[in-house]
């Protein structure tokens, strides 16, 4: 899956990931390959993703998540 995380100032991450776990307004979710399209608010907290077999994490103060068809994920971070 292609994950892109953007803030107003800069691109925080762009790359291929195997999993993405993050806090949303309806609870914590995990996005896997071929996930259904989704738009959700991201709440303050830690997001984690697996990139090249290594688990990485990033703290966000909130934002918006969009899971697009074709396994593309975009997060617009506050």
PEMOWO-V742175 format. One record per pair of residues at least 6 apart in sequence whose ideal C-beta (glycine too) atoms are under 8 Angstrom apart, sorted by the first residue. I is the first residue (numbers start at 1). J is the second residue. Records with the same first field share a line. If there is no record, write none. Layout:
BEGIN
I: J ; J
END
This chain:
BEGIN
1: 16 ; 17 ; 18 ; 20 ; 31 ; 32 ; 33 ; 35 ; 71 ; 72 ; 73
2: 14 ; 15 ; 16 ; 17 ; 71 ; 72 ; 73
3: 13 ; 14 ; 15 ; 16 ; 17 ; 20 ; 49 ; 73 ; 75
4: 11 ; 13 ; 14 ; 72 ; 73 ; 74 ; 75
5: 11 ; 12 ; 13 ; 14 ; 58 ; 60 ; 74 ; 75 ; 77
6: 12 ; 74 ; 75 ; 76 ; 77
7: 76 ; 77 ; 78
12: 58 ; 77
13: 49 ; 58
15: 51
16: 51 ; 52
17: 49 ; 50 ; 51 ; 73
18: 32 ; 33 ; 49 ; 50 ; 51 ; 53
19: 30 ; 31 ; 32 ; 49 ; 50
20: 30 ; 31 ; 47 ; 48 ; 49 ; 73
21: 28 ; 29 ; 30 ; 31 ; 47 ; 48 ; 49
22: 28 ; 29 ; 31 ; 42 ; 45 ; 47 ; 48 ; 60 ; 65 ; 75
23: 42 ; 43 ; 44 ; 45 ; 46 ; 47
24: 40 ; 41 ; 42 ; 43 ; 65
25: 40 ; 41 ; 43
26: 40
29: 40
31: 38 ; 67 ; 73
33: 71
34: 71
35: 67 ; 71
36: 67
37: 67 ; 68 ; 69
38: 65 ; 66 ; 67
39: 64 ; 65 ; 66 ; 67
40: 64 ; 65
41: 62 ; 63 ; 64 ; 65
42: 60 ; 62 ; 63 ; 64 ; 65 ; 75 ; 77
43: 62
44: 60 ; 61 ; 62
45: 59 ; 60
46: 57 ; 58 ; 59 ; 60
47: 57 ; 58 ; 59 ; 60 ; 75
48: 55 ; 56 ; 57 ; 58
49: 55 ; 56 ; 57 ; 58
50: 56
60: 75 ; 77 ; 78
61: 77 ; 78
62: 77 ; 78
63: 75 ; 76 ; 77 ; 78
64: 75 ; 76
65: 73 ; 74 ; 75
66: 73 ; 74 ; 75 ; 76
67: 73
68: 74
END
